[in-house]
Amino acid sequence: MNYQFLLETFLVALSGVPIALLVTVVALFIALPLGFLLALTRINKIPVIHHLAKIYVSFVRGTPIIIQIFIIYSSIPLMLRIIFEKYQIPYDIYKINPIWYAFIVFAFSSTAILIEVFRSALSTIEKGQLEAAYSVGLTTFQAYTRIIIPQALVVALPNICTATVNLIKATSLGYAMSLPEITLKAKVAANVGYNYVEAYLDIFIVYLILCSTVEYLFKRYEKYLSKYKAANA
């Protein structure tokens, strides 16, 4: 075991944390509202959209994320090239930063997971509460933001935490898109002296610290939201 390399590569792997967190935050920023809206379409069984959302969820849950990465990372440049050539747009699509593909891939995957998270959480809220909100003059938007969503968050938060942690861990597959995140940086450092055991150990430690910190923050926020649990009881 090369302990000097272990320490040096740990710092190298640590330098990939901002990219992993950026991809996670942007993906969640897209996936959370989309997941919530599509969950509403499933609960209210809105024609066509309800069935499309169901197929979408089944596709994402039934396929490995690495396959989704390869499909999206390969197909988007091809589609963009056709469009750019058709409209004679002078831009080299192969110069697009891979982080944009990472945003799309992980938002695509996370949205499907959050649809089911929000659907199950919203199903626990009594429909009478929405009707009571209408009776006192609240709009649908006010009823959801002041009554329904806070209570649903209490139920959904543990699953949102799990989805977030899984998303952070999934960013380790960003190396397949040449994304300079934790895994790729550590593996590149290991290529010189074939110190892959030390590199993978560094990756393990960095992700363990990162995911444990996120779980702790979610638990603190869950404690803060617990006041709505009492109101719902």
N, C-alpha and C positions, 0 to 999 in steps of 0.2 A: 504494500500500500504506500503510495507516494503522498505523504501528508502535506508537503509543500504545494504540490499540484492541487491537492484537495482544497486547500485554503485559497489559492489563487483562482481556481475555477469557480469556487463558491462566489467570489466577488464578481466574476464574469457572468455567472448565471443570474446573480442578483441584479445586474444591470439590465436584464431582460424583463424584469418585473413591471416597469412602467408600460411597456408595450402590451403585456398580458392584461394589465388592469385597464388600459385604454380600450382594448378590444372588448373586454367584459362590460365596461360601463356603457360604451356606445351600443353594443348588442342589446343590453338590458333597456337602454333608453328607447330603442326601437321596439323591442319585444313586449315590454310591459303594457303600453297602451294598446298595441295591436292584439296581444293575447287577451286583454280584458274585453275589447270590443268584439272579437270573434267568439269569446266565451258567451257574451250576451246573445249573439246570433244563434248559438247552439241551444241555449236555455229557452229562448223565445221561438226557436224552430223557424227562423226566417227562411222562406223558400229559396232554393238554389244555394245561397251563401252557407246555410246550415250544412248541406250535403258536401259542398266544396271544402268547408272547414274540417269536416269529419274525415274526408279522404286525405287532406293535407296532414292531419294529425297522425293518421294511420301510416302514411308514407314515412314521416320523420321517425316515428317510434319503431317502425319495422325495418329501418335500414341503419347500418353503422354510420356514424358521423364522418368517418374517414372517406367513405364512399360519396357522401354528400359533398365533401370538400373537393374530391376529384371531379365530380360531375359539374359543380358550379364553377370551379377554377378553370376547367377545360372549356365549358360551353359559353360562358360569358364573353371571353375574348373572341370566339368565333362569331357570335352574334353581333358584337360591336364592330368587328371587321367588316361584316356584310353591310351594316348600316353606314359605317364611315365611307366605305367604297361607293355605296349607292348615292350618298349625298356629297361625295367628294370632300370629306372632312380631312384636312392634312394633319393627322395625329397618329403617332405610333402607339397602338394600344398595348404593345408589349412593354412600354415604359411606365404603365400604370403601377403605382405602389401597391404591393400585395396586401397591405393593410386594408385597402378598400374591399378586396375580395373577402378578407377575414371578417369585416363588419357584416357583409352580406350573408356569408355562410353561417356564422354563429347567431346572428339575429334570426335567420330562417329557422334554425334548429330550436332556439330558445322560445320563439313564439309558439310553436306547436306544443311544447311542454307546458308553457304558462297558460295556454288555452284550457287545458285540463285542470290545472291548479286553480284557476279562477272559477271555472265551471263548478267544481266540487265545493269551493268556498261559498259562492253565491247561492248554491242550492241549500245551504244551511240557514240562510236568512229567511225568516217568515215573510210571505208575500203581504201579509197584513200590515207590515211596517211601511211598505211603499204606499199602500192605500191610505194609511193614517197620515202620511206626509202630504198626500194630495188633499186630504180633508182639511188640513190647517193652512193650505194655500201655497205649499212649496211646489216648485217646478220639478220636473224629472231630474234635471241637472243638480238642483239643490238637494233633492232627496238622496241621490246617489252619493254626492260629495260629503254631505253632513251625516247621513245615517247608514246607508247601505255599505259603501266602500270601507269606512273605518271598522265596521264589524266584520266584514269579509276579510280584511287584512289580518285581523287577529287569527282567523282560521287558516288563512293562506300563508302567513309569514314563515312557518317552519318549512313548508314545501318550496317557497320562494328562496329561502336560504339554501336548501338542498340543490335547487336548480342553479343558483348562483355559484355555489362551490363546484358543481359538476361542470359549469361553463368555464370557470377558471382552469380546472384540470384539462378540459377539452382544448384550451388554447395551446396546450403542449403539442397538439397536432398541427399547429401553424407552420411547423418546419416543412410540411408538405407543400406549402405555398411560398417557401423561402422567406417566411416572416421571421425577423430577427428577435424572437422571444426567448424565453428561458432555455428551452430544450435545444434549439438550434445553436445558440451561443455556446452552451456547454459542450455540445457534440463537436462543434468546430474546433474548440480548444483542445478536445481530446484527440482529434485526428493527428496532431503532430507526433505525440508519443504513444498513441494507442492506449491512453489511460481512461478507457471507457467505464470501468468500474467506479473510479473516483468521480467521473463526470455524472454518471447516473445517480450516485449517492448525493452529490450536490443538488441535482434536480429534485430528488426526493425531499431533501431538507428544505429547500426553498419553497416548494409547493406545500409542504406540511405547515410551515410557518405562515404562509400566505392564507391558506384555507382556514387554519385555526383562528387567525385574526379576524377573518370575515365572519366566521361562525360566532365569535365572541361579540362582535358588533351587532349582529342580528339578534342575539339573545338580549342584549341591552335594549334594542329597539322593541323587541317583543314584550319586555317588561314594561316599557313605556306605554305600549298599546293595550296592556292588560286592563286598563280602566274601562275600555269599551266592552270587555268581556263581562264585567260586572253589570254594565248597563244593559247588556243583551240577556242577562240571566233573568 
